[in-house]
Amino acid sequence: MIRMDREDGAGTFRFDTSGVDWKPFVTDGCFYRILDVNVPARTAEMLVKFTPGGRCLYHRHVAAVKTLVLEGDLHLFEPTPQGEVHTVKPAGSFSVGAGGEVHIEGAEEKEVIVYFSMQSATDVVYETLNPDLSLMRSITVQDFHRDWQNWSAPAR
């Protein structure tokens, strides 16, 4: 599914995601692939792909989240009282969040692929938000598990 090849002797790597079975995810230009779900541990791991110009909607991470940008530049748009803050995480960027972050993620000119590892203290992994940042829906580890069961099981 994901192949990691050494490109040269300097220790750089290239991730081959060309064979990933992507499914549409929430908004136009956003796709995902669940890699693993452990309901008792309240964890979920997935890949997310944004096509050029694709963005998700506002959401709040409830779970602790680790991200690794595999390809492209991940654009984040965070609301603040002074307006929206735009940051860019290039390929190779690794970050850890404790939860509570509200933002939109997406791509600009180039496709972006990001690995997400999420672990929650509760069943809620993240919350989708309306444009006014009010709660739209809570997404749980059980939601991820149902999606994953409906997918062809990954090789183990």
N, C-alpha and C positions, 0 to 999 in steps of 0.2 A: 504494500500500500504506500508507505513512505520509505523511500530509499535514501540513505545518507551516504554519499560518495566523497572520498577525499579527492579534491581537484588538483592539488599539488603537494609537494613535500612540506609546505609551510604550515600545514595543519588546518587549512580552510575547508569548509564543507559546503556541499550543495544539496539541498533537499529536493527530491524528485516527487512532486505531488500530482504528476500527470495522470496517474491511474486511480486517483481517489474518486470514490462514488459519492459525489456531492448531492445534497438535497436542498431545495429552497428553504430559506430560514428568515421568517418574519417580514422582511422588506425586499423590494426589488433590488437586485444587485448584491444580495447577501445569501451565502450558501454555507452549509455546515456538514460535518461528518463527526458523529460521536465515535470516540475511540474506546472508552471504557466508562462504566458506571458501577459504583459500589454503594448500594442503598444503606446498609448498616453503617458504613464509614462516612456516609453523606458526601461522597466525592463524585465528580464527573470530569471527564477529559474529552476535549473536542478540538477539531480544527474549524476555523471560520475563514471563508474566502469572501472578499469584496471585489467585485469587478470595478473597472474605472468609473468613478463617480458614485459607486454604491455606498450606502450608509445604513446603519441600523437606526433604531429609534432611541430616544432617551431611555436609559435604564439605570438602575441602582444595583451595584453588586452588594449582596448581603453576605455571601461567602467570601472567604479569603481567596484571592485569585492570583495565580502566577501566569504570566504571558511571555511568550517568545515569538517575536516577529520572524517568520521564516523567509518570506519573500515580500519585496516592495516596501513601501513606507506606510505605516499605520497612522492615520490622522485621528486625533481626539479633539472633541469639542465639548468643553465643560462650562456649564452656566455658572456665572458669578453675579453678585449684585451690580458689578460694573459692566457687565456684558459677557459675551462668550469668549473663553480663552481657547486658542487653537494651538495644540502642540503636535509634533511629529516624532514618531519613533521609527527609525530606519531598521532595515533587516538586520538581525542579530541582536536587537534590543531585548533585554530581559527585564521584567519588572515584577514586583510583588506588591499586592494591595491587601490591606486588612479587611476591606469591606466598607460600605458606606459611600463609595465614589459614585457620582452621578455624571453621566456623559453620553455622547454619541461617538461611535467609532466608525471608520470607513476609509475609503480610498479616494485619491484624487485622480492623477493621470494614469497610474499603473495599478494593475491588480495587486492585491495584498492577501497574504495567507498568514494566519496567526494560530499558534497553539495556545489553548487555554486549559489550565488545571485548576479546578475549583473544589474547595473543601469548606463545608458549612457546619456551624455549630447547631443549626436547626435544619429542618427539611428544606427551607427556602434557599435557593441558590442566587437568584436575582429577581428584581421586580421591573417589569416594563412600566413606563410612565407615559402619561398623556403629555401634550405640548406644554400644559401649565405645570408640569412636574407632579401632578397628583397620580396616585396609584392606578394603573390600568389592570395589572394582573401579576400575581406572584407565581414564579416558576420554581418548581420543587425538584428535588433529586428524583422523586417518583415520576415526574413528567419526563425527565431525561431517560429514566429506565424504560418507560413505556415506548418512547421513540426508539430506543436502542433495541428492544425486543422485536419491534416491527421491521427493523433493518435486517439485512442478512448479517448474521453474526460474524465479527471479525475473526481472522485466524488467530489461534492462541497457541 
